[in-house]
Amino acid sequence: MNIDLQKIVGKNYNKFWHSKKRYVVCKGSRGSKKSTTTALKYIYLMMYYFHTYNLKPNLLVIRRYMNTNWDSTRAQLIWAINQLGVSHLWKIPKGEHTLTYRRSGQQILFRGFDDPQSITSITVADGNLCWVWIEEAFQITSEEDFNKLDMSIRGNIPSPLFKQITLTFNPWSDKSWLKKRFFDNPDENTD
């Protein structure tokens, strides 16, 4: 499948799309297409790694409150599935908090950060939990809670898969831990 990224989401997302670094941090105003691009990227990558390498990466999508996933991240991922013309390949059950790729059983799981401890024990039935998308990441007020999540996305995975946490958000207060960690003092694992 070939995607003309500039045609679908606009310019300036090439590095974001191709990054395999541990942390991909994307801030931008409403309408900057950060969530659109993230949704397209992970739908595409889930199918790509299955069909190219017979690997089964899974995605965990997090917002501060579970109930906010339904009309935001879940809707955005369904939009991406439709935009790519692959809705017949995905199971999109009404009322459930998963999306499943029919050919492989890979899943997109949705959780709230209401209880960070409950997220740290998430596993998948088939394949590997490789990627996390945290939408509106500025709502996670504690770096300590983020670190607990980060530590749970560890372990060995088959090559060429990679572990990645994508954080998307609108501009934040300069007092947020996100600014210090990912913008003032970014490390080599951050794009």
N, C-alpha and C positions, 0 to 999 in steps of 0.2 A: 504494500500500500504506500503510495507516495502522497505526501501532504505538502501543499504549498502554504507554509506557515504564515508568510506575509499576507497571503490572500485571505486566510481565515481569521487571523488575530492581529495582523499588523506587524510593524517593524520592531526591531530591538529585542526580540525574544530568542535569538539563536543560541546565545550562551546559556540562557535559562533552560531551553529545551534539551541541550546536549550535555549539560552538567551531570557528572556522576559523583560529585563531592557529597560528603555526609550531610551538609546543611546547605539548602538553597533558600535564601531569604529574599523575599520580593515585597517591597512596600510600594504603594502607589495610590493615587486617588481613585475615587469611584469612576468607572469607565476606562480604567487603564488596561483592562483585559488580563490582569494577573490571574484571576480565578478561572476565566475562560481558558487561558493557556494551560494552567495546571490541570484542569479537567481533561482537556484534549491530550495532554502529554501522558497522563497515566492510563487512560483508556487505550491509547495507541501502544504504549510500552507493554501493558499486560498481554495484549494480543501478539505483539511482535516477538516477545521472548518465548511465548508458547509455540508459535508457528516456526520461528527460526531455530530455536535451541531445544524445544520440547521441555522448557522450564516453566514453572508456575509461580511467578511472583504475585503476591497479594498486597492489597492497599488498605490501610487504616486511615479513616478520615475523622478528624477531631475538631469540634468547636467547644467553646466554653460550656454551653448547655446543650444537652442532647437534642432537645426539641427544636433547636435552631438549625440543625442539619437538614431537616426535611425540605424546607423551602429555599435553602441556599445551596449547600454542597451537593446534596443528592439530586436536586433539580439541575444543577450545573453539569453534573456527570451524565445525567440522562440526556441533556442537551448535546453534550459532546458525542455520546453514542449515536444520536440521531444525525448530528452534523457529519460524522464519519460514514454514515450510511450502513451501520452494522447493528441496528436495533434487533434484527432477527436472530442475531448471535448472542444476545444478552437476555437473561431472565430478570425482569424488572417487576417484582411482585408489589402489589399495592399493600400498604400497611406494614411492610417489613423494612428492616434497617440493613438490608444487604442488597447488593447487585451481584449477579453471578454470570460469569462467562460460560455459556452452555457447553462449549467444546472441551473445556478443561476442568471445570469446577472451581476455577479461581474466583475469589470473592473480593468485593469492596465492602468493608465493614465500617459502620458509623458508630461513633461513641461521643459522649460528652465528657468534658474535663471536670464535671461536677465532683467526681470522686477519683482523683488521680491514681489511687491504689488499685482500683478495679481495672484500669487500663493496662497496668504493668503485667497482668497475667493473661493477656489475650494471646491466643494461638490460632492457627488455621488448621483445618482438617487435611488440606491437600496443598502441597507446595510450601512456599516460604513467605513469611511476613517480611517484606523487604522495604516497603515504603510507607511513610506517614505524611499526610497533608494536614497541617494545622491552619485552618481558616480563621481569620480575625485573631491572629496570634497575640496581639497586644492585650487581649482579654485574659490571657494566662498571666496572672499577676506575680507568680512566684517562680523564680529561676530554679529553685529547689524542686518544685513539682515538675517542671520541664525536664530537669536532669533525671528524675525517676523514670519518666517516659523514655528518655534517650537511652538510659541503661537497659531498658527492656527490649529495645530494638537492636539486639546484639546477636552474636552467634555466627557460625559458619554457614555460608550459602555457596551453591555451585557457581563457578565462573561461567559466564561473564556478568551474572547478576551483581547488584550492588545495593547496599543499605543507604537510604536517604530520607531525611526529614525536610519537607518543604514547608516554610512558614510564609503565609501571605497575610497582608494586613494593610489598612489605611494608615496614613501618618499618625504617629503616636506622640505622647508626652516625652520630652527629653529625659524624664526621670525613669522611664521604663528600663528594665533590665535588658530588653532586646537591643536598645541603642548601645549600651556599654559592651555587651557580649559580641554582637554581630556587626556593628558599624564602627565603634571606637577602637575595638581591639579584635578584629577578625583574625582567625587563624587560617592555616593553609587548607583546612577542610571546609571552608565556607565560600560559597559563591553568592 
